[in-house]
């Protein structure tokens, strides 16, 4: 089950469950679409994978399966995966 992290790991922008701006990688690293497009270039700094729009959990499920409460905040100083993956389709990395 998705954790539904509530902030961008890089810029700390709020990304509530209903946000259309939340992007996740296969490990649920969560970033806003601005950081994914302009800083990360669709390359996750933690695993090298690509990003997809995070699904929204139905409101009637939030009480029994709430979003993650603690913040994950790791501002990007270097993306060690960027150079080798920037021109490779995420599905072929």
C-alpha positions in Angstrom: 0.0 0.0 0.0 1.3 3.5 -0.9 2.5 5.6 2.0 1.1 8.8 0.5 4.0 11.1 1.6 2.7 14.6 2.1 5.6 16.8 0.9 8.2 17.1 -1.8 11.4 15.5 -0.6 13.4 18.3 -2.3 11.6 21.6 -1.8 9.1 20.6 1.0 6.1 21.7 -1.1 2.9 20.3 0.5 1.5 17.4 -1.5 -1.7 16.4 0.1 -3.5 13.2 -0.9 -5.6 15.1 -3.5 -2.6 16.9 -5.1 -2.3 16.7 -8.9 1.4 17.7 -8.5 2.7 14.6 -6.6 5.1 12.4 -8.5 6.5 9.1 -7.2 9.1 6.5 -8.3 8.8 2.8 -7.9 10.1 3.1 -4.3 7.6 5.9 -3.5 10.2 8.6 -3.4 7.9 11.7 -3.6 8.6 14.9 -5.4 6.5 17.8 -6.9 6.1 17.8 -10.6 8.2 21.1 -10.8 11.2 19.4 -9.1 10.8 16.2 -11.2 10.7 18.2 -14.5 13.2 21.1 -13.8 15.7 19.7 -11.3 15.6 15.9 -11.4 14.9 15.7 -15.2 12.7 12.6 -14.5 15.6 10.7 -12.8 15.0 9.7 -9.2 18.1 10.8 -7.1 17.6 7.8 -4.8 17.2 4.9 -7.3 17.7 6.2 -10.8 14.2 5.3 -11.9 11.6 7.5 -13.5 8.5 9.1 -12.0 4.7 8.7 -12.5 1.8 10.7 -11.2 0.9 9.5 -7.7 -2.6 8.1 -7.4 -5.1 9.6 -5.0 -6.4 7.4 -2.2 -10.2 7.5 -2.0 -11.4 9.7 0.8 -13.4 6.9 2.5 -10.1 5.0 2.8 -8.1 7.7 4.4 -9.2 7.1 8.0 -8.3 3.4 8.0 -5.2 3.9 5.8 -4.0 7.5 6.5 -1.0 9.2 4.7 2.4 9.0 6.2 2.6 11.5 9.1 6.4 12.2 9.3 8.2 14.2 6.6 10.8 12.8 4.3 13.0 15.8 3.4 16.3 15.3 1.6 17.0 18.4 -0.5 19.0 17.4 -3.6 22.6 18.6 -3.8 23.6 16.0 -6.4 21.8 13.5 -8.4 24.3 10.7 -9.0 22.0 8.9 -11.4 21.3 11.9 -13.7 24.2 11.9 -16.1 24.0 8.2 -17.0 20.1 8.1 -17.2 19.0 11.5 -18.5 18.6 10.3 -22.1 17.3 6.8 -21.4 13.6 6.1 -21.2 12.7 5.1 -17.6 11.3 1.8 -18.8 14.7 0.9 -20.3 17.0 1.9 -17.5 
